[in-house]
Amino acid sequence: MRVLLVEDDDLMRRSFAVALERYGYEVEAAADGLTGLERFRDDSFDLLVLDVMLPGLDGIGLCRRIRETSLVPVLMMSARGDGLDVVAGLEAGADDYVVKPVDTYVLVARIRSLLRRASYAPVPEPGRTADEGPAPSEGDVLAFGDLRIDTGGMEVSVAGSPVALTPTELKLLLEFAAHPGVVLERHTLLRNVWEYGWDGDSRVVDLCVQRLRRKLGRDRIETVRGFGYKLRR
C-alpha cells in the first residue's frame, strides 16, 4: 500500500515515514502542500496523510484540491485538535483525523481502518449481531425512492445519475441502507463505520452525514434529535 505523507516538520515527517515503512507501507513524503499536490498528481496512492498546518497550501486546501478529482482516503493530522481544524478538515472531504502528538500504533490503526473501508465489500456475515443489523447480500440493488445502491458494483445513483462517494461515505450509506427507517446512534456508527473501539469524536459522523446530504439530497437522511440518524424508507 502506497501512502503520501505531507508534513512540514522534518523530525515528524521522518519519524512517521520510518514507522509506517516498518509496518509495510511504501511512503512518499512531502514538506509542503504544493509539493504534496504535485506528487499526488504525478503518482498513484492508496491513502493520504495530511497535516493541517502546511506552508504555501495548507492541508485543508490541499484536501479540497484532491477531492476535485479523487476519492482516495484522506486522514488529517491536527496539532490543535480544536473544533475549527476538525470541522474544516472533514468539510473539505477528509475521512478521519488524528491529533498530534499521535502514537504510531494509533496512526497505523486509523490508516488500516481507512484502507479497509476503501476495499469494503458488503457480504453476509454469519456472526453479525442484532446490534450490528443485517448486512446486504453481495450483488443486491437497494432502492429507496430514486436512490439506488448497487452493493455488488459499489455504485450509487440518484434519479439515474451516478453519485461519486468516498469509501467512508459509501460505507456509512450502506450502514444506513442495512437499517432503513431505524435510528442509528452516533456511537454505533462510529463503531461500525469508523471502527472506533473507544469513544470517538461524533463530529466525524455529523460532518460525513452532511456531505452525504449534499450529494444525495437533504431529506434523504433524517436527524432524530438526541438519538442519531435514520435513512428514510
NORKA-V412765 format. One record per backbone hydrogen bond with DSSP energy under -1.0 kcal/mol. NH is the residue of the N-H (numbers start at 1). CO is the residue of the C=O. E is the energy in kcal/mol with one decimal. If there is no record, write none. Layout:
NH:CO:E
NH:CO:E
This chain:
3:26:-3.0
4:47:-2.2
5:28:-3.0
6:49:-2.8
7:30:-2.1
13:9:-2.9
14:10:-2.4
15:11:-2.6
16:12:-3.0
17:13:-2.2
18:14:-2.6
19:15:-2.4
20:16:-2.7
21:17:-2.4
22:18:-1.9
23:19:-1.1
24:21:-1.5
25:20:-2.3
26:1:-2.7
28:3:-2.7
30:5:-2.3
33:55:-1.3
36:32:-2.2
37:33:-2.4
38:34:-2.2
39:35:-2.5
40:36:-2.2
41:37:-2.2
42:38:-1.7
43:39:-1.1
46:2:-2.5
47:2:-1.3
48:73:-2.2
49:4:-2.9
50:75:-2.6
51:6:-2.4
52:77:-2.5
54:52:-1.0
57:55:-1.6
59:52:-2.4
62:58:-2.6
63:59:-2.3
64:60:-2.1
65:61:-2.2
66:62:-2.3
67:63:-2.4
69:66:-1.6
70:66:-2.1
75:48:-2.9
76:96:-2.4
77:50:-2.7
78:98:-2.3
86:82:-2.1
87:83:-2.7
88:84:-2.3
89:85:-2.6
90:86:-2.4
91:87:-2.7
92:88:-1.6
94:89:-2.1
95:74:-2.4
96:74:-1.2
98:76:-2.3
100:78:-2.9
107:103:-2.2
108:104:-2.8
109:105:-1.9
110:106:-2.3
111:107:-2.1
112:108:-2.8
113:109:-2.1
114:110:-2.2
115:111:-2.5
116:112:-2.2
117:113:-2.0
118:114:-2.0
119:115:-1.2
120:117:-1.4
128:125:-1.9
133:129:-1.4
140:137:-2.0
142:149:-3.0
144:147:-2.6
147:144:-2.0
148:157:-2.7
149:142:-2.8
150:155:-3.2
151:140:-2.8
154:150:-1.2
155:150:-1.5
157:148:-2.3
158:161:-2.6
159:146:-2.1
161:158:-2.0
163:156:-3.0
170:166:-2.7
171:167:-2.4
172:168:-2.4
173:169:-2.3
174:170:-2.5
175:171:-1.9
176:172:-2.1
177:173:-2.8
178:174:-1.6
179:176:-1.5
181:231:-2.3
182:179:-2.1
184:229:-3.5
189:185:-2.0
190:186:-2.7
191:187:-1.7
192:188:-2.7
193:189:-2.7
194:189:-1.1
196:190:-2.2
204:201:-1.7
206:202:-2.1
207:203:-2.7
208:204:-1.5
209:205:-2.5
210:206:-2.0
211:207:-1.9
212:208:-2.2
213:209:-2.5
214:210:-1.9
215:211:-1.5
216:212:-3.1
217:213:-2.3
220:217:-1.5
222:230:-2.9
224:228:-3.0
227:224:-2.4
228:224:-1.9
229:184:-2.0
230:222:-2.0
232:220:-2.4
